[in-house]
Amino acid sequence: MAIQQLVKFHVGDEAFGIGIKQIFQIIKPQEIFKVPNTPPYIEGLINLRGKVMTVFNLRKRFNMPEKENDEDTKILIVRSGDYLLGFIVDNVTEIVRVQDEDIVETPSELQSFDKRFLTGVAKVGEKLILLLDPEKILTPDEELQVIELIKENEAKVTS
C-alpha cells in the first residue's frame, strides 16, 4: 500500500496538490522581470540563484478573479520536464499523505475547473484535492514560447 506525499495549496477556493518530489522549492514572491508580449498568465521571469525561470500566475491561467499578493502568497518552484517553473499560489497549507487507493480519476461532474490541467483527485477525509500536473500547465506550443522567452531574456534577468 503506497502513500504519496502532496504539497497542498490553494488558488481561489480550490485546493490543489502537487507531488512533493516535483516541488523544488517554495519561496516568497520576489521581483519579477516583466516580459512584453507574453500571455497574461505569464507574470515574467525570476533569477533564482543563477537559474532563470518563468513564473505563472495560476489564478490567471485558470481564469479565476485576480487577487493582490499578500503575506500568504507563495511561489512554488516546480520541476516540469527539464525545466523549473514558478507558480504563484494564494497559500501553501500543508504536506498531505494520501493512500494510492484514495487517488481517483478526475470526476466528469467537475465542471468548475478545466480538467486538462489535472492528473486526478485525492480524497482526504471529506475533502477533495485536485492533483495538478505541472507538465500540463502549458500546451506544447506554449512550452516552446516559454523556452524562447527564457533564451531571449536570460542575459537581462541575470545581469
C-alpha positions, -999 to 999 in steps of 0.1 A, spaced: 0 0 0 19 31 -13 15 65 2 20 97 -18 30 130 -2 15 161 -17 21 197 -12 -13 212 -7 -20 247 -18 -49 270 -27 -58 290 -57 -91 308 -52 -115 285 -35 -99 253 -49 -74 231 -30 -47 216 -52 -18 192 -47 14 185 -64 36 155 -56 63 166 -32 90 151 -55 80 176 -82 85 206 -58 120 221 -60 114 250 -35 87 272 -20 96 309 -19 80 343 -11 71 365 -40 101 384 -53 109 409 -80 97 395 -114 112 407 -146 83 416 -169 85 405 -205 63 423 -231 40 404 -255 35 374 -233 2 357 -224 -15 374 -194 -9 343 -172 29 346 -175 40 371 -149 76 371 -162 110 357 -152 129 354 -120 165 346 -113 168 321 -85 205 315 -77 215 319 -113 187 298 -128 162 318 -149 126 305 -148 92 316 -159 66 325 -133 30 318 -140 0 333 -122 -22 302 -117 -53 324 -110 -49 339 -144 -41 306 -160 -73 291 -145 -94 321 -154 -101 330 -118 -105 365 -104 -72 383 -98 -60 390 -63 -32 411 -49 -3 392 -34 -3 392 4 17 376 32 3 342 24 11 343 -13 39 319 -23 57 309 -55 60 271 -59 92 263 -78 82 231 -97 101 206 -119 84 203 -152 103 181 -176 138 196 -179 127 230 -165 119 247 -133 87 268 -134 73 292 -108 36 290 -99 21 319 -79 -4 304 -55 -26 320 -28 -11 299 0 6 267 8 -11 249 37 5 215 44 20 183 33 -7 157 29 -1 119 29 -26 101 6 -30 64 1 -28 54 -36 -63 40 -35 -77 74 -24 -65 89 -57 -91 87 -84 -95 99 -120 -109 134 -123 -147 131 -120 -167 141 -150 -190 161 -127 -162 185 -120 -175 214 -142 -159 243 -123 -124 236 -135 -105 228 -167 -97 191 -163 -68 192 -188 -45 205 -160 -52 176 -137 -40 141 -132 -67 131 -108 -83 139 -75 -72 129 -40 -98 121 -14 -87 133 20 -115 127 45 -145 146 32 -123 170 11 -111 167 -24 -77 179 -36 -72 185 -73 -40 170 -84 -22 194 -107 1 181 -134 28 207 -139 36 193 -173 0 201 -185 0 237 -174 15 245 -208 5 233 -242 34 221 -264 32 255 -283 32 274 -251 62 254 -238 82 264 -269 72 300 -263 85 298 -227 118 283 -238 122 312 -264 113 337 -237 140 324 -214 166 323 -241 158 358 -253 158 374 -218 183 353 -198 211 379 -200 188 407 -189 175 388 -159 209 376 -147 227 409 -150 
